């Protein structure tokens, strides 16, 4: 009995006025005893509201020139630095200061040297970035990470698999004047 009542109600509701094709036409309809609505808008908005999919012309394919000249920011450095093997290098050459991404890397548990841990302010962010840039200049072979781990700005460097490697670099970092530097354990990124 119940399904019959539901089906009959649905059949009775179908012939209700379905003259309006879309929402805007429904608003613009004139009915006796009711006010009128005037909508002034562009055709694009009307198509967007009514669900019509705009036709998109295919974009022309631009040819990439064969010779790629790098316009990467390079820095000329005039001081002595360490190459990670204990050798001192006179660094009067250009260094690439772009962000480098490791291809074919995996994440493992290891160690990093935390050089700076500040607060939540803009000044602490700027200090973390400044320290990160200084560390990049002194140790260009190690990656430097400046991140916001709530509630503080952190500057860390290196991807060390053993605690001994991290402690050796920590000693060099402390010699540069970063007395608050320490070794932290966490997830690091290394080549396969």
Order of alpha helices (4+ residues) and beta strands (2+ residues): alpha-alpha-alpha-beta-beta-beta-beta-beta-alpha-beta-beta-alpha-beta
